[in-house]
Amino acid sequence: MTLKALRQLALPPDPNRGGDLSRCHMYDVNLTDLLATGVGEDNASWAVVPCKDGWDYEFGSLYPTIATEPSIILSYALAWVSGIVSSFMTNLFAFMILRFLVGMCIIPLSEDPYILSLEYIGPRWRTVPIVLWSASYIVFSMVCPWLAYGIRNWTYLSIVTSMPLVMVVVLIKFITYCCYHTNVYNTSFLGTNVYLSYTLGSLVELPGLLLVLFGLDTLGRRWPMIIVTGVAGIVGVVAILFRNGSHVSILVLSLLMRVCLTAEYDTIMQYSAEVYPTVLRGRGLAFLRFAGTLSLYVSPSIVYLSRVNPTYPMLITGLMSLVLSVLSVFLPETKGQPMPQSLQDGESFGAGQRLLDCPCLADRENRQNKAAAVPVASC
């Protein structure tokens, strides 16, 4: 039962607050006994007493409060206005402030609508939002360099790239991190002009997205995470053997690693949203974004090592991926599981799972057990 449902079951309405739940009184009932007997709604005949257990402060309630439709619309509108105004700004200090406002709004809002939609969707369809979210990024990544190529003016380019923000405000009524960044910056290995390199580097992310689309609903979350990080790690380590090899061999390894890292990134987004309990989901994903942002400052230094040898960035990325692959073994499997609501749910989540459980094998065993349990008709 969600925290909201528990509050409605435990607290009477307050007529002085327009029918909202009382802040000072509670029903004199035993919630444990009520839940055990299947009672899911309050009863006006229950005795009401002053709160005797104190108050429970919801330190994680900021995200559910701000991640509402009006707040998302307001943030996108602020980012759009700041982006448009900064395009005509000639003062450096004012320009920096406006671009700071754009980044402050865009970074969290690149994920908040996804998280909000995820909480409305049942376990069976949780993979769809992350696929659509990532697909939009891939498409724009392929379009963006050609916008820069065709416009050739940063003022007009800033205006054009700010316009999609206002589209979100208009259309919302009609619509319901280090490894990755290092590989993205390393697209110079493709050996073509910068516009074509960035386009091709984004294009190869589509196979990684397909792995997420079909892998997460078949193998679950943990095993795809272990596999893609493991393959990325092996590719990175093997790349050192080609440090004096041809440009084509390095290109193939780099693109293969890009596919794995794309699947890894999208899997992490889905995985983390399902592992964090509701009261901490917003803060947990904000911390994940913060850690990913820090990697933006580290990645260029790693890519710079390509001046020494073009395989060194891949080697470092591969070693980090191998570490992540080992750590993923100890994560709980979330496929088909209800998302944890409270801190207690989060602490006990996955407690009954074995270390290397695979949902597809469990589904097969369940089907076999059901088939064996079906009585055979006798003649």
C-alpha positions in Angstrom: 0.0 0.0 0.0 1.3 3.5 -0.9 2.0 6.1 1.7 -0.9 8.2 0.4 -3.3 5.3 0.9 -2.0 4.7 4.4 -2.5 8.3 5.3 -6.1 8.2 4.0 -6.7 5.0 6.1 -5.2 6.4 9.3 -6.3 10.0 9.3 -9.8 11.4 9.4 -10.8 14.4 7.2 -10.7 17.8 8.8 -13.8 20.0 8.1 -11.8 23.1 9.0 -9.3 22.4 6.2 -11.8 21.9 3.5 -12.0 18.1 3.9 -8.2 17.6 3.8 -6.7 15.0 6.1 -6.3 16.1 9.7 -2.8 17.1 10.9 -3.6 16.7 14.6 -6.0 13.7 14.9 -5.9 10.1 13.9 -8.3 7.1 14.0 -8.0 5.0 17.1 -7.3 1.7 15.1 -4.6 -0.8 14.6 -3.3 -0.4 11.1 -1.5 -3.7 11.1 -4.7 -5.6 12.0 -6.7 -3.6 9.4 -4.3 -4.4 6.6 -4.1 -8.1 7.6 -7.9 -8.3 7.3 -7.9 -6.6 3.9 -9.5 -3.3 5.0 -8.5 -0.7 2.5 -10.8 2.3 3.3 -11.5 4.3 6.4 -14.8 4.2 8.2 -16.4 7.4 9.6 -17.7 5.4 12.6 -14.1 4.8 13.9 -13.1 6.7 17.0 -10.9 9.7 16.5 -8.2 10.6 19.0 -5.3 13.2 19.1 -2.1 12.1 17.4 -0.3 10.0 20.0 2.8 8.9 18.0 4.1 12.3 17.0 4.7 13.3 13.4 6.5 11.6 10.6 8.3 14.2 8.4 8.6 13.2 4.8 12.0 14.4 3.9 11.7 13.0 0.4 8.4 14.7 -0.5 10.0 17.7 -2.3 10.2 15.8 -5.6 6.6 14.6 -5.7 5.6 18.2 -4.9 7.6 20.0 -7.6 7.4 17.3 -10.3 3.9 18.2 -11.3 2.6 19.4 -14.6 2.5 23.1 -13.8 6.0 23.0 -12.3 7.4 21.2 -15.4 5.7 23.7 -17.7 7.0 26.6 -15.8 10.6 25.3 -15.8 10.5 24.6 -19.6 9.1 28.1 -20.1 11.9 29.6 -18.1 14.5 27.7 -20.0 12.9 28.8 -23.3 12.8 32.5 -22.4 16.4 32.4 -21.0 17.6 30.7 -24.1 15.9 33.2 -26.5 17.1 36.2 -24.5 20.6 34.9 -24.2 20.8 34.7 -28.0 20.7 38.5 -28.2 22.8 39.3 -25.1 26.1 41.2 -25.7 27.1 41.4 -22.0 29.2 38.4 -21.0 28.1 38.4 -17.4 24.4 38.6 -18.3 24.9 35.9 -20.9 26.5 33.5 -18.4 23.6 34.0 -15.9 21.0 33.3 -18.6 22.8 30.2 -19.8 23.1 29.1 -16.2 19.3 29.4 -15.9 18.9 27.3 -19.1 21.1 24.5 -17.7 19.5 24.7 -14.3 16.1 23.9 -15.8 17.1 21.5 -18.6 19.3 19.1 -16.6 16.6 18.0 -14.1 13.8 18.3 -16.6 15.5 16.0 -19.0 14.5 13.2 -16.5 11.6 14.5 -14.4 8.8 13.9 -16.9 10.2 10.4 -17.5 10.2 9.6 -13.8 6.7 11.0 -13.4 5.3 8.9 -16.3 7.1 5.8 -14.9 5.2 6.1 -11.6 1.9 6.0 -13.6 2.8 2.9 -15.6 2.5 -0.7 -14.5 5.5 -3.1 -14.3 4.8 -4.7 -17.7 5.3 -1.4 -19.7 8.1 0.3 -17.7 10.6 -0.2 -20.5 8.6 1.9 -23.0 9.2 5.3 -21.4 13.0 4.8 -21.2 13.1 3.7 -24.8 11.1 6.7 -26.0 13.2 9.0 -23.8 16.4 7.8 -25.2 15.2 7.7 -28.8 14.4 11.4 -28.6 18.0 12.1 -27.5 19.4 9.9 -30.3 17.3 11.6 -33.0 18.2 15.1 -31.9 21.9 14.1 -31.6 21.9 13.2 -35.2 20.0 16.4 -36.3 21.9 18.9 -34.1 25.3 18.8 -36.0 23.5 19.4 -39.3 21.7 22.4 -37.8 25.0 23.8 -36.8 26.4 23.0 -40.3 23.4 24.7 -42.1 22.9 27.8 -39.8 26.6 28.8 -39.2 25.5 31.5 -36.8 25.5 30.9 -33.0 22.7 33.5 -32.4 20.3 31.9 -34.9 21.4 28.4 -33.7 20.6 29.3 -30.1 17.1 30.5 -31.1 16.4 27.4 -33.2 17.6 25.0 -30.5 15.5 26.8 -27.9 12.2 26.5 -29.8 11.6 22.8 -28.9 11.3 23.9 -25.2 8.2 26.0 -25.9 6.7 23.0 -27.9 6.8 21.1 -24.6 4.7 23.8 -22.9 2.2 23.8 -25.8 2.0 20.0 -26.3 2.1 18.8 -22.7 -1.7 18.8 -22.5 -1.8 16.3 -25.4 0.9 13.8 -24.3 1.0 11.8 -21.2 27.3 9.2 -17.1 31.6 9.0 -17.1 31.9 6.0 -19.5 29.2 7.2 -21.7 30.4 10.8 -22.0 34.0 9.6 -22.6 32.9 7.5 -25.6 30.7 10.3 -27.0 33.6 12.8 -26.9 35.8 10.2 -28.6 34.0 10.4 -31.9 37.1 11.9 -33.5 38.2 8.3 -34.1 35.7 8.0 -36.8 38.1 9.8 -39.2 35.6 12.1 -40.9 34.5 15.7 -40.5 33.1 16.7 -37.2 29.5 16.9 -38.4 29.5 13.4 -40.0 31.4 11.9 -37.0 28.9 13.1 -34.5 26.0 11.9 -36.6 27.4 8.4 -37.1 28.3 8.2 -33.4 24.7 8.9 -32.5 23.4 6.5 -35.2 25.2 3.5 -33.7 23.3 4.1 -30.4 20.1 2.7 -32.0 21.3 -0.9 -31.7 22.0 -0.3 -28.0 18.4 1.1 -27.7 17.0 -2.1 -29.3 19.0 -4.2 -26.8 17.3 -2.2 -24.0 13.8 -2.6 -25.6 13.9 -6.3 -25.9 16.5 -7.3 -23.3 15.0 -5.6 -20.2 11.6 -7.3 -20.7 13.1 -10.7 -21.4 16.2 -11.0 -19.2 15.2 -8.5 -16.6 17.4 -5.6 -15.5 20.3 -7.2 -13.7 21.6 -9.6 -16.4 21.5 -7.1 -19.3 23.4 -4.7 -17.0 26.0 -7.3 -16.3 26.3 -8.4 -19.9 26.6 -5.0 -21.6 29.0 -3.6 -19.0 31.0 -6.8 -19.2 31.2 -6.7 -23.0 32.1 -3.0 -23.0 34.9 -3.8 -20.5 36.2 -6.7 -22.6 36.2 -4.5 -25.7 38.1 -1.7 -23.9 40.8 -4.1 -22.6 41.1 -5.9 -26.0 41.6 -2.5 -27.7 45.0 -2.1 -26.1 46.1 -5.0 -28.3 45.4 -2.8 -31.4 47.3 0.2 -30.1 49.5 0.0 -33.2 46.8 -1.4 -35.4 44.8 0.0 -38.3 42.3 2.9 -38.0 39.5 0.5 -39.1 40.1 -1.9 -36.2 40.0 0.9 -33.6 36.9 2.3 -35.3 35.0 -1.0 -35.1 35.9 -1.5 -31.4 34.9 2.1 -30.6 31.5 1.7 -32.2 30.9 -1.7 -30.5 31.7 -0.1 -27.1 29.4 2.8 -28.0 26.5 0.4 -28.5 27.2 -1.3 -25.1 27.6 2.0 -23.3 24.3 3.3 -24.7 22.5 0.2 -23.5 24.3 0.5 -20.1 23.2 4.2 -19.7 19.6 3.5 -20.6 19.5 0.4 -18.3 20.9 2.4 -15.4 18.1 5.1 -15.9 15.4 2.4 -15.8 17.1 0.4 -13.1 17.7 3.2 -10.6 14.2 4.5 -11.0 12.8 1.1 -10.0 15.3 0.5 -7.1 14.9 3.8 -5.3 11.8 3.9 -3.0 9.2 6.6 -3.8 10.2 8.9 -0.9 13.8 9.0 -2.2 13.3 8.5 -6.0 13.7 12.1 -6.9 16.7 12.8 -4.7 18.3 9.5 -5.8 18.0 10.2 -9.5 19.2 13.8 -8.8 22.3 12.4 -7.2 22.8 10.1 -10.2 22.5 13.0 -12.5 25.0 15.0 -10.3 27.5 12.1 -10.5 27.0 11.9 -14.3 27.6 15.7 -14.5 30.9 15.4 -12.7 32.0 12.9 -15.3 31.6 15.6 -17.9 34.6 17.3 -16.3 36.7 14.1 -16.2 35.9 12.8 -19.7 37.8 15.4 -21.7 41.0 14.6 -19.8 40.6 10.9 -20.5 39.9 11.6 -24.2 43.0 13.8 -24.3 45.1 10.6 -23.7 44.3 9.7 -27.3 47.1 12.0 -28.2 49.5 9.5 -26.6 47.6 6.5 -28.0 44.1 6.3 -29.4 43.3 3.1 -27.4 44.0 4.6 -24.0 40.5 6.2 -23.5 38.9 2.9 -24.5 41.1 1.0 -22.0 40.2 3.3 -19.1 36.5 3.1 -20.0 36.7 -0.7 -20.3 38.3 -1.1 -16.9 35.5 1.1 -15.3 32.9 -0.9 -17.1 34.3 -4.2 -15.7 34.1 -2.8 -12.2 30.5 -1.8 -12.8 29.7 -5.3 -14.2 30.9 -6.9 -11.0 29.0 -4.4 -8.8 25.8 -5.1 -10.8 25.8 -8.7 -9.7 24.8 -7.6 -6.2 21.8 -5.5 -7.3 18.2 -6.8 -6.9 16.1 -7.8 -9.9 13.2 -5.4 -10.4 11.5 -6.9 -13.5 7.8 -7.4 -12.7 8.2 -6.2 -9.1 6.2 -3.4 -7.6 8.3 -0.3 -7.0 9.2 0.2 -3.3 7.3 3.0 -1.6 8.9 3.6 1.8 12.4 3.4 3.2 11.6 0.0 4.8 10.4 -1.3 1.4 13.6 -0.2 -0.1 15.8 -1.8 2.5 14.0 -5.2 2.2 13.6 -5.0 -1.6 15.1 -8.1 -3.2 15.8 -9.8 0.1 14.4 -13.1 -1.0 16.2 -13.2 -4.3 19.2 -15.4 -5.1 22.4 -13.9 -6.3 22.2 -14.7 -10.0 18.4 -15.2 -10.5 17.2 -14.6 -14.0 13.5 -13.7 -14.6 13.3 -15.5 -18.0 14.4 -18.8 -16.3 12.0 -18.2 -13.5 9.2 -17.6 -16.0 10.0 -20.9 -17.7 10.0 -22.8 -14.4 6.6 -21.2 -13.5 5.1 -22.3 -16.8 6.4 -25.8 -16.4 5.0 -26.0 -12.9 1.7 -24.8 -14.0 1.7 -27.3 -16.9 2.5 -30.1 -14.5 -0.3 -29.0 -12.1 -2.9 -29.2 -14.8 -4.9 -32.5 -14.2 -4.9 -34.9 -17.1 -8.4 -36.0 -18.2 -9.0 -39.7 -18.0 -11.0 -41.7 -20.5 
